[in-house]
Amino acid sequence: MSLVDISRTLCKAVKELDFSAPVTHVYNPLEYARAPHEAYLTRYGQGPKEVLLVGMNPGPFGMAQTGVPFGDIALVRDFLGIQGKVKRPASEHPARPVLGFELGRGEVSGQRLWGWARDTFATSDRFFSRFFVANYCPLAFLEASGKNRTPDKLPKAEQAALFAACDRALSEIVEELRPELVVGVGAFAEKRARVALAKHGTKIATILHPSPASPKANQGWSLLATKELKQLGVTVP
């Protein structure tokens, strides 16, 4: 099963789910940003890979705009070479419009992660010859204020249905890419990977999330990421 097949199955599964207040809007970039999302999967998602990096879910200024995990617009366009038509969500929050590659602002986590990949590996092809980056959950959740709400804050009943679909997709991604190591970018992704991949026997670890909400990440995430990966036995130039 290709990553595109996995993505389309996951998109269909999460589309059927309902979420309650304080969530008022749910963005599914696998659907409305399908063109750049699938261009990313098709160009870079050919296995096997040495390391699979797994993030939490789309940020409102990253994957929610470009369809690419940690999808800072400039780096997705210029470093990854990915572009494509982005439509609008069926229900759009007025404070969080989806303008795709025309948004005009960056995403800090994406700038840090893809900036690290660019500065460390020089070319996207060199990076993706060994690595791949995916998000565990494909949906972005917004509250009435426009505040981003992460999947770990959803009610347990809503988590159960969502996580079942996401666990299945992550398991299928691992079967397709056959990584030697799955690295959760942040504690949530590591925790979910351990559940989803319990029967695989795949080595699972974590590195610090590049979010600007993390004081430690703000001290120089790139150097920390390289150090943490090396400690896990990953060769980093």
C-alpha positions in Angstrom: 0.0 0.0 0.0 1.5 3.4 -1.0 1.6 6.4 1.3 -1.0 8.0 -0.9 -3.4 5.1 -0.4 -2.8 5.2 3.3 -3.5 9.0 3.4 -6.7 8.7 1.4 -8.0 5.9 3.7 -7.1 8.0 6.8 -8.7 11.1 5.3 -12.0 9.2 4.7 -11.9 7.7 8.2 -11.4 11.0 10.1 -13.9 12.8 7.9 -16.7 10.8 9.6 -15.7 11.9 13.1 -17.5 14.5 15.2 -15.9 16.8 17.8 -17.5 18.8 20.5 -16.9 22.2 22.1 -14.6 23.9 22.8 -13.6 22.7 19.3 -15.6 24.7 16.7 -13.7 24.1 13.5 -11.8 21.1 12.2 -9.4 21.4 9.3 -8.5 18.3 7.3 -5.6 19.2 4.9 -5.5 15.7 3.6 -8.7 16.7 1.8 -8.5 20.4 0.9 -4.6 20.4 0.5 -4.5 17.1 -1.2 -2.5 18.3 -4.2 0.7 19.4 -2.3 0.2 16.7 0.3 0.2 13.9 -2.2 3.0 15.6 -4.2 5.1 15.4 -1.0 4.2 11.7 -0.4 4.9 10.7 -4.0 8.2 12.5 -4.3 9.7 11.6 -0.9 7.7 8.7 0.5 9.5 5.8 -1.1 11.0 3.2 1.3 12.9 1.9 2.9 13.9 4.7 5.3 16.4 4.7 8.2 14.4 7.1 10.4 10.7 8.1 10.5 10.1 11.4 12.3 6.5 11.7 13.6 4.9 15.0 14.6 1.6 15.5 16.5 -0.8 17.2 14.1 -1.0 20.1 11.6 -0.2 23.6 12.9 -2.6 26.4 11.6 0.3 28.1 9.8 2.1 25.0 8.6 0.5 21.8 7.4 -2.9 23.4 7.6 -1.8 25.7 4.8 0.6 23.5 2.7 -0.5 19.9 3.4 3.1 19.0 4.4 4.0 18.1 8.0 5.8 21.1 9.8 4.9 22.8 6.5 6.4 26.3 6.7 5.5 27.8 3.4 8.8 29.1 2.3 10.7 25.9 3.1 8.1 23.6 1.6 8.3 25.6 -1.6 12.0 26.4 -1.8 13.7 23.5 0.0 11.2 20.6 -0.6 10.2 21.9 -4.0 6.5 21.2 -3.2 3.7 23.4 -4.4 0.1 22.8 -5.4 -3.4 24.1 -5.3 -4.9 24.4 -1.8 -8.7 24.7 -1.6 -10.6 26.0 1.4 -12.0 23.9 4.3 -15.7 23.3 4.3 -16.0 25.4 7.5 -13.3 28.0 7.9 -12.6 30.0 11.1 -12.5 33.7 10.2 -9.4 34.2 12.3 -7.6 31.3 10.7 -8.1 31.5 7.0 -6.6 28.9 4.7 -4.7 30.8 2.0 -2.3 28.0 1.1 1.0 29.2 -0.3 -0.3 32.8 -0.3 -0.6 33.0 3.5 2.4 35.3 3.9 3.7 34.2 7.2 5.9 31.4 8.5 5.6 28.6 11.0 8.3 28.5 13.6 8.3 24.7 14.2 8.5 24.1 10.5 11.2 26.7 10.0 13.3 24.9 12.7 12.7 21.4 11.5 13.1 21.9 7.8 15.7 24.5 8.3 17.7 21.9 10.3 17.3 19.4 7.5 18.4 22.0 4.9 21.4 23.2 6.9 22.5 19.7 7.9 21.9 17.7 4.7 22.1 20.5 2.0 19.5 19.0 -0.3 16.0 17.5 0.2 16.9 14.4 -1.7 19.9 13.7 0.6 17.7 14.1 3.7 14.9 12.0 2.4 17.2 9.2 1.2 17.3 8.3 4.9 14.5 10.2 6.6 10.8 10.8 6.3 8.5 13.1 8.2 4.9 12.4 9.0 2.2 13.6 11.4 0.4 11.2 13.6 -3.0 13.0 13.4 -4.0 14.7 10.2 -6.5 17.1 11.7 -6.1 20.6 13.1 -8.6 21.7 15.8 -9.6 25.3 16.5 -11.6 26.8 19.3 -14.1 29.7 19.0 -11.3 32.2 19.7 -9.1 30.8 17.0 -6.9 29.1 19.5 -5.3 25.9 18.4 -6.4 22.8 20.4 -4.1 19.8 20.3 -5.4 16.2 20.1 -4.2 15.3 23.6 -6.7 17.9 24.9 -9.8 16.2 23.3 -12.3 14.3 25.4 -11.3 10.6 25.8 -14.3 9.3 23.8 -13.3 11.5 20.9 -9.7 10.6 21.2 -10.6 6.9 21.0 -12.1 7.0 17.6 -9.5 9.4 16.2 -6.5 7.6 17.6 -7.8 4.2 16.3 -7.7 5.6 12.8 -4.3 7.4 13.3 -2.8 4.3 14.9 -3.8 2.2 11.9 -2.4 4.7 9.5 0.9 5.0 11.4 1.2 1.2 11.4 0.7 1.1 7.7 3.2 3.8 7.1 5.8 1.8 9.0 5.0 -1.3 7.1 5.6 0.6 3.9 8.7 2.6 4.8 10.3 -0.1 7.1 12.2 2.4 9.2 14.9 1.2 11.6 13.9 3.9 14.1 10.7 5.8 14.7 11.3 9.1 16.5 8.4 11.0 18.1 9.0 14.7 17.7 7.8 15.5 21.2 6.4 13.2 23.9 2.9 12.9 22.5 4.0 11.5 19.2 6.4 9.0 21.0 3.6 7.8 23.3 1.2 7.2 20.4 3.9 5.5 18.3 4.5 3.1 21.2 0.8 2.2 21.2 0.4 2.0 17.4 3.5 0.1 16.8 3.5 -2.3 19.8 3.3 -5.4 17.6 6.0 -4.2 15.1 9.0 -4.4 17.4 10.3 -1.2 15.9 12.7 0.9 17.9 11.0 4.0 19.2 12.5 7.1 20.7 11.9 10.9 21.0 13.5 14.2 20.4 12.5 17.6 21.6 9.7 19.3 19.7 10.8 22.5 17.9 7.8 24.5 19.2 8.4 28.1 20.3 6.4 27.3 23.4 9.3 25.2 24.6 12.0 27.3 26.4 14.5 24.6 25.7 13.8 24.5 22.0 14.2 28.3 21.9 17.8 27.9 23.1 18.9 26.3 19.8 16.7 23.5 18.6 18.9 22.5 15.6 21.9 21.7 17.8 19.8 19.8 20.3 18.1 17.8 17.6 21.4 16.7 16.1 22.7 15.8 19.6 19.7 13.8 20.5 19.7 11.9 17.2 23.4 11.1 17.6 22.6 9.7 21.0 20.1 7.5 19.4 22.8 6.1 17.1 21.7 8.1 14.0 24.6 9.4 11.8 24.1 13.1 11.3 26.6 15.0 9.2 
